[in-house]
Amino acid sequence: MAHMTKRDQFFHEIRKLLDDQVMFKLILSKPRPGVDARSAMVTLIEEDGVRQFKYVEKTATQHFTQVVPYVAFYAYLEEKLTHQFYYCELFSEQGNGALLQNQKGTATFIRKKGTTKVETASHNREKDYFIAEDSPFLELLGISSTNGRVFEHANRKYRQINKFVEIINSLIEGHAQTLTIADMGSGKAYLTFALYHYLTLQKGMKVELTGYEIRQELVDQCNGYAAKLGFENLKFVCANIEAVKIDAVDMVISLHACDIATDMSIFAGLQARATYMVLAPCCHKQIRKQIELRNGILKHGILLERQAEIITDAIRALVLEDHGYKTKVFEFISAEHTSKNTMIIARKHHKNDHAALEIKDIKETYGIRFHYLEKLLEIKY
């Protein structure tokens, strides 16, 4: 290959890998002038026994995916490295390398030490994830690398994000294409960004999402991220949940708001006549202090704590049913990921005529004087 240019050597290597059916992956970077894309990743996928290449191109705010037939990939890659990118890293079991080009037309092909085991992925299996690993917001939030791969330490958070989006997607099935959402206690907003990304970029919905967070530094940080991503209708406001007043909204979200803050979020949703509520409660101190230890079952602290969680969330669900919602209480994600894994979802339906009686019975059974929602709603069950 002495007579070949360095660029020719690189493409000769690609041709050999293709002809020998050797698995490999590529990362394209350093965009040429006038190109919006920041980078691209090429992986080998297999569907129904047919091998193809998945090409995912990232801009500052979006990613674009294209499936390229195996036989057409060589020409496709040549075009990308001629008109869009200068650099290309190669990873395969036969060796790693990199093609480096510059604006003057000079090219260098570097062979790197080591090899990389590359496996084909099922295209169908990858579609099971609602949020792709190379989604730009994941990199910005520190969940994935610049190469579009989720960090090992962030795998649990990534699965949580996808499960959350799956729940919301199922909940709003059949809803109109516009949606207003209030996120009470948005925090670092991992799930907030994921939801906005999915609903707007993947479902094509018109969404207005406001995150309310008491820590100004997190509000400033999240607003900066939203601006960088071009998420025009995603904003964050510095406010205490107790002080937030919402005139009208389609959905209220409250994830891991501590103790009575969850009740404040429910109250805000009821006042706003929200169609949906999505709640992941955290801490249950208010009821725990009132439970009467009438037998030996709850004399152990851990059992009392668990019972307080059950009673608190059961009453929350029943209050919602008493106000015309259909509720469901379930495990959000496996307890191995987080101990705060209960979720309550509610959708406008019709009133449960027995809810008030059920709440009264629970209170009498455990000697509970009042649930904080009763105070907020100015009612007595």
Secondary structure, DSSP 8 states (H G I E B T S, - for coil): -TTS-HHHHHHHHHHHHHHTT--EEEEEEEE-TT----EEEEEEEEETTEEEEEEEEE-SS-EEEEEEEGGGHHHHHHHHHHHTEEEEEEEETT-EEEEEE-TTS-EEEEEESS------EEHHHHTT-SS-TT-HHHHHTTSB-TTS-B-GGGHHHHHHHHHHHHHHHHHTTT--SEEEEEEET-TT-HHHHHHHHIIIIIS--EEEEEEEES-HHHHHHHHHHHHHHT-TTEEEEE--GGG---S--SEEEEEEEETHHHHHHHHHHHHTT-SEEEEEEE--HHHHTT----SGGG-SHHHHHHHHHHHHHHHHHHHHHHTTEEEEEEESS-TTT-S--EEEEEEE----TTHHHHHHHHHHHHT----HHHHHHT---
